[in-house]
């Protein structure tokens, strides 16, 4: 037996494959599970792992693939390839595979390709072959019987047979109920012998009923006679039955030919379904031991977190929670792990766990490890575990172990995992320890990763003087004399032989004498081990405390985040509600403004204008124009000529004078000019206005104050009209005296009228006037606005609002 076979037997690989085969539902799938082999190509291994992980997700979503009761087509496909005619049962099996291919294809086609990329690739490999599947379904029922619907001739023949059979039964019933002939019958019934309808006639009355005797009873008292009256009918029926058999043979031959034409698609579908069965079996097994997909290391760093032995879980699922998980970390800085500790402490199970999991990952099986684990694609795994004493070869336990170790040493190198149980045991302890040390040092230098268990104290010191070595131990509870099976990296363990012996009742004198025989170095090592154990225990308690604190902090963070998201959702809801309400209010206010302006235009008067101004200010206050939607810039300094905003009027003005004692009396009033109006305004009612950038070619004439904020204003700039914002239009009351209509006039005539009109308006006291020029070709409008841009009368001008006439009019502020 070579080392590879011994390794797999020691790691119980066959037991795992047997558990896997139980999860398959097809015959070929079970065979493939029992023959499962580890792979070496990392790309293929990643594909297998991905397939298994995706199948687990599919099972957890309760969407298993329909693979139950799938027939084994291997022999059928061979017969089909040889040109043989298939039986109804074989064709029915092909139909079942095609139906399974259809269902599996439908299931996989619904999956997201980004989430299930490996399984979705099976879709083009599954061929439902609808025409062949429909033909088989039409011809053969689920019991394998060729249906009457298979062909019109078959249907007709079977109708004839049923008709003849009914005639035969009617004739037999006539004889049975005949007063004279029925006396010759043993029983009033008919039966079949040799596929012929017969009557049970009393042997002594044989001559009463003419016919052919087909059989007799064991006693000879009864003979079974086919009456002459039904012989001809039976012969016709036999001929029809022969025609039926020939028609069925023709139908099956035709279906076989059609199946042969699709043999490639049928075989690919069958193989794909079996492969999906094996993938699903791997997934079902993984769910039983709560497996996770590890990352496949590109190097040789092994990090199996919370690893458990899968067979311990599978053999006794009810005690699965009692299987102790351990972190198996090796590679990089440390290549050789020396595991020490008491007997029955779980050292051998640890070796088997590392080896079996390393085989499993190469076969595409998920591992019973925590997420974030990293596995290594070991090309070679060698194990020397257990008692290999051979009576046939006359080898002792030590010799048998050394035979395996010799083979391992000859093969060891990079990408190799070596597992050695109780290395050097079975011979003189001193010589065995020396030999074990030499073997471990050689394996460490070869580049192989090695895990070895031992009771030799000398091997515990390797980690302190040899690079690449690390100690590990399995904990032992001295109070209960029970192993904890918990692996501790970096700390050697004691065998606890004397401690266990004392607790089990060995006389104190014997125990003390054994302690005296211990070498001083061994005593120091035991003390050092005990100190390290205490420190490690304290560190573990601290780590647990930190873990709990982090978990609590994370829980608080998640709760706070959830609360914040709730508040944000509520804020968005309220803001949306407020926005809708505000929109309704603004819409209502706009209607009120339009009605107010329309009223003023119908009945123009100073009194009505004042009332309109007050009403407009009331609407502005209700809407909160002075405070909402704009960022207020505080007035930190003020100087003559500065442009400011009067909040109460929502209008821009220019500072004309500032009280000299303003710093001592901040409640003093500031003189400002807003258009042609002089006002005294408290400092608190003024707001700073950012300076507008100067446009090329200069600004408007006469240093006129900017238009009121919110007005859809137009300022003169290079003779052009520029539209401003349109939130809050100035109140303009149209009268005959402040309106000039230029529609229908030529440019020269219109400009003359405009000049005379502005002269009269300025003499009358200025204010706002309206120039109606219409749209037309736009020549009059352009000429008017170019004239206003250079006029000494116009302080500013703007296009009309929609309710004023829009761009067909121009509103002029004469200051």
C-alpha positions in Angstrom: 0.0 0.0 0.0 1.6 3.3 -1.1 1.6 6.4 1.0 -1.2 8.1 -0.9 -3.6 5.2 -0.2 -2.5 5.1 3.5 -3.0 8.8 3.8 -6.5 8.7 2.4 -7.4 5.8 4.6 -6.0 7.6 7.7 -8.0 10.7 6.9 -11.1 8.7 6.3 -11.7 10.0 2.8 -13.8 7.1 1.8 -16.2 7.7 4.7 -16.7 11.3 3.6 -17.4 10.2 0.0 -19.9 7.7 1.2 -21.8 10.4 3.1 -21.7 12.5 -0.1 -23.2 9.7 -2.2 -26.2 9.5 0.1 -27.1 13.0 -1.0 -27.2 12.2 -4.7 -30.5 11.2 -6.3 -29.3 9.6 -9.5 -27.5 6.2 -9.8 -24.6 7.6 -11.8 -24.5 10.6 -9.5 -24.0 8.3 -6.5 -21.2 6.4 -8.3 -19.5 9.7 -9.1 -19.7 10.8 -5.5 -18.1 7.5 -4.4 -15.3 8.1 -7.0 -14.8 11.8 -6.1 -11.1 12.8 -6.5 -9.3 15.9 -5.4 -8.2 18.2 -8.3 -4.9 20.1 -8.7 -5.8 22.9 -11.1 -6.6 26.0 -9.0 -8.9 27.3 -11.7 -10.9 24.1 -11.8 -11.0 24.0 -8.0 -12.4 27.6 -7.8 -15.1 26.6 -10.4 -16.1 23.6 -8.3 -16.2 25.7 -5.1 -18.3 28.4 -6.9 -20.7 25.7 -8.2 -21.2 24.3 -4.7 -21.7 27.7 -3.1 -24.3 28.7 -5.7 -26.1 25.4 -5.3 -26.3 26.1 -1.5 -27.9 29.4 -2.2 -30.4 27.8 -4.5 -31.3 25.2 -1.8 -31.6 27.9 0.8 -34.0 29.8 -1.5 -36.0 26.5 -1.7 -35.5 26.3 -5.4 -34.0 22.8 -5.9 -33.4 21.4 -9.3 -35.9 18.7 -10.4 -33.5 15.7 -10.6 -35.5 13.1 -8.7 -36.4 9.8 -10.4 -34.0 10.5 -13.3 -33.4 7.3 -15.2 -29.9 6.0 -15.9 -29.4 6.3 -19.7 -25.8 5.0 -20.0 -26.8 1.6 -21.4 -29.6 3.1 -23.5 -27.3 5.6 -25.1 -24.9 2.9 -26.0 -27.6 0.9 -27.6 -28.8 4.0 -29.4 -25.3 4.7 -30.7 -25.2 1.1 -32.0 -28.4 1.6 -34.0 -30.5 -0.7 -31.8 -34.3 -0.2 -31.6 -35.3 0.9 -28.1 -38.0 -0.5 -26.0 -40.9 1.6 -24.8 -39.4 1.7 -21.3 -36.1 3.0 -22.7 -37.8 5.6 -24.8 -39.8 6.6 -21.7 -36.5 7.1 -19.9 -35.3 9.4 -22.6 -38.5 11.4 -22.4 -38.1 11.7 -18.6 -34.5 13.0 -19.1 -35.8 15.6 -21.7 -38.5 16.7 -19.3 -36.0 17.1 -16.4 -33.7 19.0 -18.8 -36.7 21.3 -19.6 -37.5 22.0 -16.0 -33.9 22.4 -14.9 -33.3 24.8 -17.8 -36.3 26.9 -16.9 -35.1 27.1 -13.3 -31.6 28.1 -14.1 -32.7 30.6 -16.8 -34.5 32.5 -14.1 -31.3 33.0 -12.1 -29.3 36.2 -12.2 -26.1 35.6 -14.2 -24.1 37.9 -11.8 -25.2 35.9 -8.7 -25.1 32.4 -10.2 -22.6 32.6 -13.0 -21.4 28.9 -12.7 -24.9 27.4 -12.7 -26.3 29.6 -15.4 -23.6 28.2 -17.7 -25.5 24.9 -17.7 -28.5 26.4 -19.5 -27.1 26.0 -23.1 -26.0 22.4 -22.2 -29.6 21.4 -21.4 -31.7 20.5 -24.5 -35.4 19.8 -24.0 -35.7 18.6 -27.7 -39.4 19.5 -27.6 -40.5 17.6 -30.7 -38.9 14.3 -29.6 -40.3 14.7 -26.0 -43.8 15.4 -27.4 -43.6 12.4 -29.7 -42.6 10.1 -26.8 -45.3 11.6 -24.5 -47.9 11.1 -27.2 -46.9 7.5 -27.9 -46.0 6.1 -24.4 -47.8 6.4 -21.1 -46.0 6.7 -17.7 -46.3 2.9 -17.2 -44.4 2.2 -20.5 -47.6 1.1 -22.4 -47.8 2.3 -26.0 -50.9 4.4 -26.2 -53.7 4.1 -28.8 -52.9 7.7 -29.8 -49.5 6.6 -31.0 -50.9 6.1 -34.5 -54.3 6.0 -36.2 -53.7 2.3 -37.3 -52.9 1.2 -33.8 -56.0 2.9 -32.5 -58.1 1.1 -35.2 -56.6 -2.3 -34.6 -57.1 -2.1 -30.8 -60.8 -1.1 -31.4 -61.2 -4.2 -33.6 -59.6 -6.4 -30.9 -61.9 -5.0 -28.2 -64.9 -5.6 -30.5 -63.9 -9.3 -31.1 -63.1 -9.8 -27.5 -66.6 -8.5 -26.5 -68.2 -10.9 -29.1 -66.2 -13.8 -27.6 -67.3 -12.9 -24.1 -70.9 -12.6 -25.3 -70.8 -16.1 -26.8 -69.3 -17.6 -23.7 -71.9 -15.8 -21.5 -74.6 -17.4 -23.8 -73.3 -20.8 -23.1 -72.9 -20.2 -19.4 -76.6 -19.1 -19.1 -77.9 -21.9 -21.4 -80.2 -24.2 -19.5 -78.8 -27.3 -21.2 -75.2 -26.4 -21.8 -74.6 -24.9 -18.3 -75.1 -28.3 -16.7 -71.8 -29.4 -18.2 -69.9 -26.6 -16.5 -67.9 -27.2 -13.3 -68.5 -23.4 -12.6 -70.6 -20.7 -14.3 -67.6 -18.6 -15.5 -65.0 -18.4 -18.2 -61.2 -18.1 -17.9 -58.1 -18.1 -20.1 -55.6 -20.9 -20.9 -52.7 -20.2 -23.3 -54.2 -16.8 -24.1 -57.4 -18.5 -25.3 -60.9 -18.1 -23.7 -62.1 -21.4 -22.2 -64.9 -22.8 -20.1 -64.3 -25.2 -17.1 -66.2 -28.3 -18.2 -66.9 -31.5 -16.1 -64.7 -34.2 -17.6 -67.6 -36.7 -17.8 -69.7 -34.1 -19.8 -66.9 -33.3 -22.2 -69.0 -34.2 -25.3 -71.8 -31.8 -24.3 -69.9 -28.7 -25.4 -68.0 -29.1 -28.7 -64.6 -27.4 -28.8 -60.9 -27.8 -28.3 -59.5 -28.9 -24.9 -56.6 -26.6 -23.9 -55.9 -27.8 -20.3 -57.2 -29.9 -17.4 -57.2 -29.7 -13.7 -54.7 -31.6 -11.5 -57.4 -34.0 -10.4 -58.6 -34.6 -14.0 -62.2 -33.9 -13.1 -62.2 -30.6 -15.0 -61.2 -29.9 -18.6 -60.9 -26.4 -20.1 -62.6 -26.3 -23.4 -62.6 -23.5 -26.0 -66.1 -23.7 -27.6 -66.3 -24.1 -31.4 -68.5 -21.0 -31.5 -65.6 -18.7 -30.3 -62.6 -20.4 -32.1 -63.0 -18.4 -35.3 -63.5 -15.1 -33.4 -60.4 -15.9 -31.2 -58.4 -16.6 -34.4 -59.4 -13.3 -35.9 -58.4 -11.6 -32.6 -55.0 -13.3 -32.6 -54.4 -12.0 -36.1 -55.3 -8.5 -35.0 -53.0 -8.8 -32.0 -50.2 -9.8 -34.3 -50.9 -6.7 -36.4 -50.9 -4.6 -33.2 -47.4 -6.0 -32.3 -46.1 -5.1 -35.7 -47.6 -1.6 -35.5 -46.1 -1.1 -32.1 -42.7 -2.3 -33.4 -43.0 0.2 -36.2 -43.8 3.0 -33.8 -40.9 2.2 -31.5 -38.6 1.9 -34.5 -39.7 5.3 -35.7 -39.2 6.8 -32.2 -35.8 5.2 -31.9 -34.8 6.7 -35.2 -35.9 10.1 -34.0 -34.0 9.6 -30.7 -30.9 8.6 -32.6 -31.1 11.9 -34.6 -30.9 13.8 -31.3 -28.5 11.4 -29.5 -25.9 14.2 -29.0 -28.4 16.5 -27.3 -29.9 13.7 -25.2 -26.5 12.6 -24.0 -25.3 16.2 -23.2 -28.5 16.8 -21.3 -28.2 13.6 -19.3 -24.5 14.2 -18.4 -25.3 17.8 -17.4 -28.2 16.7 -15.2 -26.0 14.1 -13.5 -23.3 16.8 -13.0 -25.9 19.1 -11.5 -26.9 16.2 -9.2 -23.3 15.8 -7.9 -23.1 19.6 -7.4 -26.4 19.6 -5.5 -25.1 16.6 -3.4 -22.1 18.6 -2.5 -24.4 21.5 -1.5 -26.7 19.3 0.6 -23.7 17.8 2.4 -22.3 21.3 3.1 -25.6 22.4 4.6 -25.5 19.5 7.0 -22.1 20.6 8.5 -22.8 24.4 7.9 -20.0 24.7 5.3 -18.6 27.9 3.9 -16.5 28.6 0.8 -12.9 29.4 1.7 -10.6 31.5 -0.4 -8.0 29.5 -2.3 -4.6 30.8 -1.3 -2.2 31.7 -4.2 0.7 30.8 -1.8 1.1 28.4 1.0 -0.6 30.3 3.9 -3.3 28.2 5.6 -5.8 29.9 7.8 -8.8 27.7 8.6 -10.9 29.6 11.1 -13.1 27.7 13.6 -12.4 24.5 11.7 -14.4 21.4 12.7 -14.0 17.8 11.7 -16.9 17.1 9.2 -17.3 13.4 10.0 -17.8 14.2 13.7 -20.8 16.3 12.7 -22.2 13.9 10.0 -21.9 10.8 12.2 -23.9 12.3 15.0 -25.8 15.4 13.9 -27.5 15.8 17.3 -24.1 16.4 18.9 -22.8 18.6 16.2 -22.9 21.7 18.4 -20.5 19.9 20.8 -17.7 19.6 18.2 -15.1 22.2 19.3 -13.9 24.5 16.5 -10.2 25.4 16.3 -8.2 27.9 14.2 -5.6 26.1 12.2 -3.1 28.7 11.0 0.2 27.7 9.3 2.4 29.0 6.5 4.4 32.2 5.9 6.6 32.8 8.9 5.8 29.4 10.5 6.0 26.2 8.4 6.1 23.5 11.1 3.6 23.2 14.0 4.5 21.0 17.0 1.4 20.1 18.9 1.7 18.8 22.5 -0.7 18.0 25.2 -2.3 15.2 27.2 -3.6 11.9 25.8 -7.2 11.9 24.5 -6.8 15.7 24.1 -7.8 15.8 20.5 -4.4 16.0 18.8 -5.1 13.2 16.3 -8.5 14.7 15.4 -6.7 18.0 14.8 -4.3 16.3 12.3 -7.2 14.6 10.5 -9.2 17.8 10.4 -6.4 19.7 8.7 -5.8 16.9 6.2 -9.4 16.0 5.4 -10.3 19.7 4.9 -7.3 20.1 2.6 -8.6 17.2 0.5 -12.2 18.4 0.5 -11.4 21.9 -0.8 -9.6 20.4 -3.8 -12.7 18.3 -4.6 -15.0 21.4 -4.6 -16.5 20.7 -1.2 -17.3 23.6 1.1 -15.6 23.4 4.5 -16.9 23.4 8.1 -15.0 26.7 8.8 -15.9 30.3 9.5 -16.2 32.8 6.7 -12.9 34.4 5.8 -10.9 31.2 5.9 -8.1 30.5 3.5 -7.3 27.1 2.2 -4.2 25.9 0.3 -4.2 23.9 -2.9 -1.7 21.3 -1.6 -0.6 19.2 -4.5 0.5 16.5 -2.1 -0.9 15.5 1.3 0.9 12.8 3.3 -0.2 11.5 6.6 1.2 9.0 9.1 -1.5 8.6 11.7 -2.5 5.7 13.9 -1.1 2.3 14.6 0.2 0.8 11.3 1.7 -2.4 12.8 1.8 -5.1 10.1 2.0 -8.8 11.2 2.1 -9.9 7.5 5.2 -7.9 6.8 6.6 -8.6 10.3 6.9 -4.9 11.0 6.6 -3.4 14.5 4.7 -0.2 15.1 7.9 1.8 15.0 9.1 0.1 11.8 5.7 0.7 10.1 5.8 4.4 11.0 9.3 4.8 9.8 8.5 3.1 6.5 5.8 5.8 5.9 8.1 8.6 7.0 10.9 7.5 4.8 8.5 7.7 1.8 7.2 11.1 2.9 10.7 12.5 3.3 11.6 11.3 -0.2 8.6 13.1 -1.7 8.3 16.2 0.6 8.8 19.7 -0.9 6.8 22.8 -1.7 3.0 22.6 -2.0 3.1 19.7 0.4 1.2 19.1 3.7 2.7 16.6 6.1 0.8 15.2 9.1 2.7 13.1 11.6 1.1 11.6 14.7 3.3 10.9 17.7 6.5 11.2 15.7 9.4 9.1 17.1 7.1 7.0 19.3 7.6 3.2 19.7 11.3 3.2 20.5 13.8 4.5 23.1 12.5 8.0 24.1 15.9 9.7 23.9 16.7 8.2 20.5 13.2 8.7 19.3 13.2 12.4 20.2 16.5 12.9 18.4 15.2 11.2 15.3 11.9 13.1 15.4 13.8 16.4 15.7 16.0 15.6 12.7 12.9 14.6 10.6 11.0 17.8 11.5 14.0 20.0 10.8 14.4 18.4 7.4 10.7 18.8 6.5 10.8 22.4 7.7 13.8 23.1 5.4 12.1 21.3 2.4 9.4 24.0 2.2 6.6 21.6 3.2 4.0 22.6 5.8 4.1 20.1 8.7 1.8 19.5 11.7 3.2 16.9 14.1 2.0 15.7 17.5 4.4 14.6 20.2 5.0 13.9 23.9 8.7 14.6 23.6 9.6 17.6 25.7 12.7 18.2 23.6 10.6 19.1 20.6 8.9 21.9 22.4 12.1 23.9 22.4 12.4 23.9 18.6 10.2 27.0 18.4 12.6 29.0 20.6 15.7 28.4 18.5 14.6 27.3 15.0 13.0 29.6 12.5 9.8 28.3 11.0 8.7 26.3 14.1 5.7 27.2 16.2 4.4 25.4 19.3 0.7 24.6 19.9 -1.2 22.7 22.5 -4.6 21.4 23.3 -6.0 22.7 26.5 -6.8 20.4 29.5 -9.0 21.1 32.5 -7.1 19.9 35.5 -10.1 20.4 37.8 -12.3 18.0 35.8 -9.5 15.9 34.3 -11.2 16.4 31.0 -9.8 17.8 27.7 -11.3 20.9 26.2 -10.0 20.1 22.7 -9.2 23.8 22.3 -6.1 24.6 20.3 -3.7 27.3 21.5 -1.1 28.5 19.2 2.3 29.7 20.4 2.2 27.8 23.7 3.5 24.2 24.3 1.4 21.9 26.4 2.3 19.5 29.2 1.5 15.8 29.1 -0.1 16.1 32.6 0.8 12.4 33.3 1.6 12.9 37.0 -1.3 15.2 37.5 -3.8 12.8 35.9 -2.2 9.9 37.9 -2.6 11.7 41.2 -6.2 12.7 40.5 -7.0 9.1 39.6 -5.8 8.0 43.0 -2.1 7.0 42.6 -0.4 7.1 46.0 1.1 10.4 46.8 4.5 8.8 47.5 4.6 7.3 44.0 3.7 10.6 42.5 6.3 12.5 44.4 9.0 10.0 43.5 8.0 10.3 39.8 8.3 14.1 40.2 11.8 13.7 41.7 12.9 11.7 38.7 11.9 14.5 36.3 15.0 16.3 35.0 15.6 19.8 36.1 15.2 21.1 32.6 11.9 19.3 32.3 10.7 20.9 35.6 11.6 24.3 34.3 9.8 23.7 31.1 6.7 22.6 33.0 6.9 25.8 35.0 7.4 27.9 31.9 4.5 26.1 30.3 2.3 26.7 33.3 3.1 30.5 33.3 2.4 30.7 29.6 -0.9 29.0 30.1 -1.9 31.5 32.8 -0.9 34.4 30.6 -2.7 33.0 27.6 -5.8 32.5 29.7 -5.7 36.1 30.9 -5.2 37.3 27.4 -8.1 35.2 26.2 -10.3 36.8 28.8 -9.2 40.2 27.7 -9.9 39.3 24.0 -13.3 38.1 24.9 -14.0 41.3 26.8 -12.9 43.4 23.9 -15.0 41.3 21.5 -18.1 41.8 23.7 -17.4 45.5 23.9 -17.0 45.7 20.1 -20.2 43.8 19.6 -22.0 46.1 21.9 -20.6 49.2 20.2 -21.5 47.8 16.8 -25.1 47.1 18.1 -25.4 50.6 19.3 -24.0 51.9 16.0 -26.6 49.9 14.0 -29.4 51.1 16.3 -28.3 54.7 15.9 -28.0 54.3 12.2 -31.5 52.9 12.0 -32.8 55.7 14.2 -31.0 58.3 12.0 -32.5 56.7 8.8 -35.9 56.8 10.4 -35.5 60.5 11.3 -34.3 61.3 7.8 -37.3 59.5 6.3 -39.6 61.5 8.6 -37.8 64.7 7.7 -38.2 64.0 3.9 -41.9 63.2 4.5 -42.5 66.4 6.4 -40.5 68.5 3.9 -42.5 67.0 1.1 -45.7 67.8 3.0 -44.6 71.3 3.8 -43.5 71.9 0.2 -46.9 70.9 -1.1 -48.6 73.1 1.5 -46.3 76.0 0.7 -46.9 75.6 -3.0 -50.7 75.8 -2.5 -50.2 79.0 -0.4 -48.0 80.6 -3.0 -50.4 79.7 -5.7 -53.2 81.3 -3.7 -51.1 84.4 -3.0 -50.3 84.8 -6.7 -54.0 84.7 -7.5 -54.6 87.4 -4.9 -51.9 89.6 -6.5 -53.3 89.1 -9.9 -56.8 90.1 -8.7 -55.4 93.1 -6.8 -53.5 94.4 -9.9 -56.5 93.8 -12.1 -58.7 95.8 -9.7 -56.2 98.7 -9.6 -56.0 98.8 -13.3 -59.8 99.0 -13.6 -60.1 101.8 -11.0 -56.7 103.7 -10.9 -56.4 106.1 -7.9 -53.8 107.0 -5.3 -56.0 105.7 -2.6 -56.5 102.4 -4.3 -52.8 102.2 -5.0 -52.0 102.7 -1.3 -54.5 100.1 -0.3 -53.1 97.8 -2.9 -49.5 98.4 -1.6 -50.7 97.5 2.0 -52.5 94.4 0.7 -49.3 93.3 -1.2 -47.2 93.9 1.9 -49.7 91.8 3.9 -49.4 88.9 1.4 -45.6 89.2 1.5 -45.6 89.0 5.3 -47.9 85.9 5.2 -45.5 84.2 2.8 -42.5 85.2 4.9 -40.6 86.6 1.9 -38.3 88.7 4.1 -37.1 85.6 6.0 -37.6 82.4 4.0 -35.6 81.0 1.2 -32.7 83.6 1.4 -29.6 83.6 3.4 -29.4 86.9 5.4 -26.0 88.7 5.2 -25.5 90.7 8.4 -24.5 94.4 8.0 -21.2 94.6 9.8 -20.2 98.1 8.5 -22.1 100.8 6.6 -20.9 103.7 4.5 -22.5 106.4 2.3 -23.2 105.2 -1.3 -23.4 101.6 -0.1 -26.2 99.4 -1.6 -28.3 97.7 1.1 -31.5 95.8 1.2 -34.5 97.1 3.3 -35.9 93.9 4.7 -39.3 95.3 5.6 -39.8 96.6 2.0 -37.9 93.7 0.4 -36.2 96.4 -1.8 -32.7 97.7 -2.5 -31.6 101.2 -1.6 -28.5 103.4 -1.5 -27.2 104.9 1.8 -27.2 108.7 1.7 -26.3 109.6 5.3 -25.1 107.8 8.4 -25.5 109.3 12.0 -22.0 110.1 13.5 -22.9 108.3 16.8 -24.1 105.2 15.1 -21.6 103.0 17.1 -22.9 104.4 20.4 -26.6 104.3 19.3 -27.2 101.3 17.1 -30.9 102.0 17.1 -30.3 105.3 15.1 -31.9 105.6 11.7 -30.1 105.6 8.4 -31.1 107.8 5.5 -31.4 105.8 2.3 -32.9 106.4 -1.2 -35.0 103.7 -2.8 -35.6 104.8 -6.4 -37.1 108.3 -6.1 -38.1 107.9 -2.4 -36.0 108.9 0.6 -36.5 106.9 3.8 -35.0 106.7 7.3 -34.5 103.1 8.2 -33.2 101.4 11.5 -29.9 99.7 11.1 -31.5 96.4 12.1 -33.8 96.6 9.1 -30.9 96.8 6.7 -29.1 93.9 5.1 -25.8 93.7 3.3 -25.9 93.0 -0.4 -23.0 91.3 -2.2 -21.4 93.5 -4.8 -22.3 92.6 -8.4 -19.4 92.1 -10.8 -18.8 95.0 -13.2 -19.8 94.3 -16.7 -17.6 95.2 -19.6 -18.5 98.5 -21.1 -19.9 100.0 -17.8 -23.1 99.8 -15.9 -26.4 101.7 -16.1 -26.5 105.5 -16.1 -26.6 107.9 -13.2 -25.6 105.3 -10.6 -29.2 104.4 -10.2 -30.0 102.1 -7.4 -30.4 98.4 -8.4 -33.9 97.1 -9.1 -35.8 95.7 -6.2 -34.8 92.1 -5.2 -37.2 89.6 -6.8 -38.4 91.9 -9.6 -38.1 90.7 -13.1 -35.9 93.7 -13.9 -33.8 94.8 -16.8 -30.7 96.9 -16.3 -28.9 98.7 -19.1 -25.6 97.0 -20.1 -24.0 97.8 -23.4 -27.5 98.8 -24.6 -29.0 95.4 -24.0 -31.9 94.4 -21.9 -31.0 91.6 -19.3 -33.8 89.8 -17.5 -33.5 89.5 -13.7 -35.2 87.1 -11.3 -39.0 86.9 -11.4 -40.0 86.1 -7.8 -41.7 89.3 -6.6 -42.8 91.9 -9.3 -43.1 95.6 -8.5 -46.6 96.9 -8.2 -47.5 98.9 -11.4 -50.9 100.5 -11.8 -51.6 101.3 -15.4 -53.4 104.6 -16.2 -53.9 106.7 -19.4 -51.3 109.2 -18.2 -48.5 106.7 -17.6 -49.0 104.5 -20.7 -47.7 105.1 -24.3 -49.0 102.8 -27.1 -46.6 102.6 -30.1 -48.1 99.7 -31.9 -48.4 100.1 -35.6 -45.9 102.9 -35.8 -42.6 102.9 -37.7 -39.3 103.2 -35.7 -38.7 107.0 -36.4 -42.2 107.9 -35.6 -42.2 105.7 -32.5 -39.0 107.2 -31.1 -40.3 110.7 -31.6 -43.5 109.8 -29.7 -41.4 108.1 -27.0 -39.1 111.2 -26.5 -42.1 113.5 -26.1 -43.9 111.1 -23.8 -40.9 110.8 -21.5 -40.5 114.6 -21.4 -44.1 114.9 -20.2 -43.8 112.1 -17.7 -40.6 113.6 -16.1 -42.3 117.0 -15.8 -45.3 115.3 -14.2 -43.2 113.8 -11.5 -41.5 110.7 -12.9 -42.3 107.3 -11.4 -43.1 104.2 -13.5 -44.5 104.3 -17.0 -45.5 101.6 -19.5 -44.4 101.6 -23.2 -46.6 99.3 -25.3 -44.7 98.3 -28.5 -46.0 94.8 -29.1 -44.0 92.0 -30.7 -44.3 92.3 -34.4 -40.9 92.2 -36.2 -39.2 93.4 -33.0 -37.8 96.5 -34.6 -39.8 99.0 -32.5 -39.1 97.0 -29.3 -35.4 97.0 -30.0 -35.3 100.6 -30.9 -37.3 101.6 -27.7 -35.0 99.7 -25.4 -31.8 101.0 -27.1 -33.2 104.5 -26.7 -34.0 103.9 -23.0 -30.5 102.4 -22.5 -28.9 105.8 -23.5 -31.7 108.1 -22.2 -31.0 110.4 -19.3 -34.6 109.9 -18.1 -34.7 106.2 -17.6 -33.2 105.0 -14.4 -34.0 101.4 -15.2 -36.4 99.4 -17.3 -37.7 95.8 -17.6 -40.0 93.7 -19.7 -43.6 93.5 -18.5 -44.9 90.6 -16.4 -47.3 88.1 -18.0 -50.3 89.9 -16.5 -48.9 93.3 -17.7 -48.4 92.2 -21.3 -45.2 90.2 -21.2 -42.4 91.1 -23.5 -44.8 93.2 -25.6 -44.4 96.0 -23.1 -41.5 97.7 -21.3 -41.9 99.2 -17.8 -39.6 102.2 -17.2 -38.6 103.6 -13.8 -38.0 107.4 -14.2 -36.6 107.7 -10.7 
